[in-house]
Amino acid sequence: VESSYVFESDLHRGGSFGDQYEVLNSFSYGHRFLLSGHLYLHLGISYDRFDFGNTAAPVPEHLQSVAGTIGIDYMHNNDVGAFIQVKPGFYTEDAFDSASFDAPITLGRIFVLQPDKLYVFVGANASFLRGQYPVIPLAGVIWMPNDQWKLLAILPEPRLVYSPCNKLDFWVGGQLTGGSYRTDRDNTIVPHKLSGAQVDYSDYRVGGGFIYSPCDAITIDLGGGYSLQRRFDFHRADMTYKTDPAPYLRIEFKAKF
């Protein structure tokens, strides 16, 4: 479960449309079922919702998605060595119909360069609703020089983590949130080409925080920093709306059982 709040900042495209905030609430649940050997079936469900402050711009007041998760994981002990995952569902403003249906596909593999120390991740993500690049390559590095330090240079949350003890981690890094959605039909919207349009929403963040783990199965992540820019990219309509930087606060709760 994750919640965050980005404080108000100016939304503009050529000129100002007023100040806008962002509220993000998300929930996900997943479970692995052993198939054979190191192979597991991964099933789950997720719900994400962005709410935005009202402005004069023709951008949605909220975006939401509800999707299932279907995947195959290759596990090495408690870690994922390779995976393929499909998330069929609706990515929309309010209209849960065929126009807002998508099935984003992500696949990846982790290569061991130095056991328990250095790993490389490669993969790709594809989305039919994404406007500019339907397929995006993914790459990253995981480096653990000792028990106290970790470099997790992988999207969507690249981090440098310092662990003074088993129950507490401090981190600095970034976060990329957002997704690709279909807006609702609206005959009153100006310009009209944004009625029922595809939009890629993104929020680029930098910050820091700490993770408290009262036991091995529970983690509480508190953080904050700056949202450098939020963007509504209507690529197929050739229109983009951006915000100025603004501070944000975030809390995340995870449980494993």
Buried (B, 14 or more C-beta within 10 A) or exposed (E): EBBBBBBBBBBBBEEEBEBBBBBBBBBBEEEBEEEEEEBBEBBBBBBBBBBBBEBEBBBBEBBBBBBEBBBBBBBEEEEBBBBBBBBEBBBBBEBBEEBBBBBBBBBBBBEEEEEEEBBBBEBEBBBEBBBEEEEBEBEBBBBBEEEEEBBBBBBEBBBBBEBEEEEEBEBBBBBEBBBBBBBBEBEEBEEEBBBBBBBBBBBBBBBEBBBEBEEEEEBEBEBBBBBBBBBBBBBEBEBEBBBBBBBBBBBBEBEEE
